[in-house]
Amino acid sequence: MIYFNENGIVIRDLQQSDAQIITDEEIAQGWDASVEKYEMRLRHQAEGKSISLAAEYKGSVAGYINVYPNSEWGAFAHRGYPEIMDFGVLAKYRRKGVGSKLMDIAEQIAFSYADVVYLGVGLHSGYGSAQRMYVKRGYIPDGSGVWYRDEICGQYADCCNDDDLVLYLSKRRN
């Protein structure tokens, strides 16, 4: 399904052929990537657990995002709130409107399920641009503190500033 097609940006359902393309591009830009992650997202989509989207920019796969209508993870798990997760735009396609359009469509889908949507954002500097974008889009911390490996990280607890250290943010429909 195509959700958006304008100004060289297409937002559509993630397809099997996207998995290897995204993986190869992420590895080329120095990210730790594996095709299994995208194949899992495709399985979840086939099972009706998620809506997995890909973005194209001028005909090339440029990014991805996933919406889990009733997420099993994080601060709002099993409460009927959609979670937006695993959002990425390949470096060479940033600052072209791809990420904003992916978020617009993901939020539109999420808000068709509930009045609140949430997401987790990593805390290390690699997530700096995402952190700023989410705040500009109206997301606020949920108040549960920092999470590590899908559990609240207690005060003074040991953790590692890796991709599993996140802060959950939520946004209410206007």
C-alpha positions as CSV (number, residue, x, y, z in Angstrom):
1,M,0.0,0.0,0.0
2,I,1.2,3.5,-0.8
3,Y,0.5,6.1,2.0
4,F,2.1,9.1,0.4
5,N,3.7,10.0,-2.9
6,E,4.8,13.6,-3.5
7,N,7.9,15.6,-4.2
8,G,10.1,12.5,-4.8
9,I,9.1,10.9,-1.5
10,V,7.0,7.7,-1.4
11,I,5.9,6.1,1.9
12,R,4.7,2.6,1.4
13,D,4.5,-0.8,3.1
14,L,7.9,-2.4,3.8
15,Q,8.6,-5.2,1.3
16,Q,10.9,-8.2,1.4
17,S,13.3,-6.7,-1.1
18,D,13.8,-3.7,1.3
19,A,15.4,-5.8,4.0
20,Q,18.7,-6.5,2.3
21,I,18.9,-3.0,0.7
22,I,18.5,-1.3,4.1
23,T,20.9,-3.7,5.8
24,D,23.6,-3.2,3.2
25,E,23.2,0.6,3.3
26,E,23.3,0.7,7.1
27,I,26.5,-1.4,7.1
28,A,28.0,0.9,4.5
29,Q,27.5,3.9,6.7
30,G,29.0,2.1,9.7
31,W,26.0,1.0,11.6
32,D,25.6,-2.4,13.2
33,A,22.8,-3.9,11.1
34,S,21.4,-7.3,10.3
35,V,18.8,-8.4,7.8
36,E,17.1,-10.5,10.5
37,K,15.7,-7.3,12.1
38,Y,13.9,-6.3,9.0
39,E,12.7,-9.9,8.3
40,M,11.3,-9.9,11.9
41,R,9.4,-6.6,11.1
42,L,8.0,-8.2,7.9
43,R,6.8,-11.3,9.9
44,H,5.2,-9.0,12.5
45,Q,3.4,-7.1,9.7
46,A,2.3,-10.4,8.1
47,E,1.0,-11.5,11.5
48,G,-1.0,-8.3,11.9
49,K,1.1,-7.1,14.9
50,S,2.6,-4.1,13.1
51,I,2.5,-1.7,10.2
52,S,6.0,-1.5,8.8
53,L,6.7,1.3,6.4
54,A,9.5,2.1,4.0
55,A,10.3,5.5,2.5
56,E,11.8,6.0,-1.0
57,Y,13.5,9.1,-2.1
58,K,13.6,9.6,-5.9
59,G,13.2,5.8,-6.3
60,S,15.8,4.6,-3.8
61,V,14.9,3.1,-0.4
62,A,15.7,5.9,2.1
63,G,14.2,4.9,5.5
64,Y,11.8,2.9,7.5
65,I,9.5,3.0,10.6
66,N,7.1,0.7,12.4
67,V,3.9,1.1,14.2
68,Y,2.8,-1.5,16.8
69,P,-0.9,-0.7,17.5
70,N,-0.9,-2.5,20.9
71,S,2.7,-2.7,21.8
72,E,4.1,-5.4,24.1
73,W,7.1,-3.3,25.1
74,G,8.0,-0.3,27.1
75,A,6.2,2.2,29.3
76,F,2.8,1.7,27.8
77,A,3.0,-2.0,27.1
78,H,-0.4,-3.9,26.8
79,R,-2.4,-0.7,27.4
80,G,-3.8,-0.4,23.9
81,Y,-1.5,2.5,22.9
82,P,0.5,2.3,19.7
83,E,4.2,2.5,19.8
84,I,6.3,3.9,17.0
85,M,9.6,2.0,16.9
86,D,12.7,1.3,14.9
87,F,12.7,4.5,12.9
88,G,15.7,5.3,10.7
89,V,16.6,7.4,7.7
90,L,19.8,6.5,5.8
91,A,22.4,9.2,6.2
92,K,22.5,10.2,2.6
93,Y,18.8,10.9,2.6
94,R,18.6,13.1,5.7
95,R,17.5,16.7,5.6
96,K,15.3,16.0,2.6
97,G,12.0,15.7,4.4
98,V,12.0,11.9,4.4
99,G,12.1,11.5,8.2
100,S,9.4,14.0,8.8
101,K,7.1,12.4,6.3
102,L,7.7,8.9,7.8
103,M,6.8,10.3,11.2
104,D,3.7,12.1,9.8
105,I,2.4,8.9,8.3
106,A,3.3,6.7,11.3
107,E,1.5,9.1,13.7
108,Q,-1.5,9.2,11.4
109,I,-1.7,5.4,11.5
110,A,-1.1,5.3,15.3
111,F,-3.7,7.9,16.0
112,S,-6.3,5.8,14.1
113,Y,-5.9,3.3,17.0
114,A,-5.7,5.5,20.1
115,D,-5.4,9.1,21.3
116,V,-1.9,8.5,22.7
117,V,1.1,7.3,20.8
118,Y,4.5,6.6,22.4
119,L,8.1,5.8,21.4
120,G,11.4,5.1,23.1
121,V,14.5,7.1,22.1
122,G,18.1,6.1,22.8
123,L,20.1,8.4,25.1
124,H,23.5,8.3,23.5
125,S,24.6,11.0,21.2
126,G,23.8,9.0,18.1
127,Y,20.1,9.7,18.9
128,G,20.6,13.4,19.3
129,S,18.8,14.5,16.1
130,A,15.9,12.1,16.9
131,Q,15.6,13.4,20.4
132,R,15.3,17.0,19.1
133,M,12.8,16.0,16.4
134,Y,10.5,14.2,18.9
135,V,10.5,17.2,21.2
136,K,9.7,19.5,18.3
137,R,6.8,17.2,17.3
138,G,5.3,17.5,20.8
139,Y,6.5,14.3,22.5
140,I,7.2,14.5,26.3
141,P,8.8,12.1,28.7
142,D,6.3,9.6,30.2
143,G,7.7,10.1,33.7
144,S,8.8,6.5,34.3
145,G,12.5,7.4,34.0
146,V,15.2,5.6,32.0
147,W,14.6,2.1,30.7
148,Y,17.3,-0.5,30.1
149,R,16.6,-3.7,28.2
150,D,12.9,-3.2,28.4
151,E,12.8,-2.6,32.2
152,I,12.9,0.5,34.3
153,C,16.5,1.2,35.3
154,G,16.4,1.8,39.0
155,Q,18.2,4.6,40.7
156,Y,22.0,3.9,40.8
157,A,21.5,0.7,38.9
158,D,24.2,-0.4,36.5
159,C,23.4,0.1,32.8
160,C,25.3,0.7,29.6
161,N,24.8,3.7,27.3
162,D,24.0,1.5,24.3
163,D,20.9,1.2,22.1
164,D,19.0,-0.5,24.9
165,L,19.1,2.6,27.2
166,V,16.0,4.6,26.3
167,L,13.6,7.2,27.5
168,Y,10.0,6.8,26.6
169,L,8.1,9.7,25.3
170,S,4.4,10.1,24.5
171,K,2.2,12.4,22.5
172,R,-1.6,13.0,22.8
173,R,-3.6,13.7,19.7
174,N,-4.3,17.4,19.3
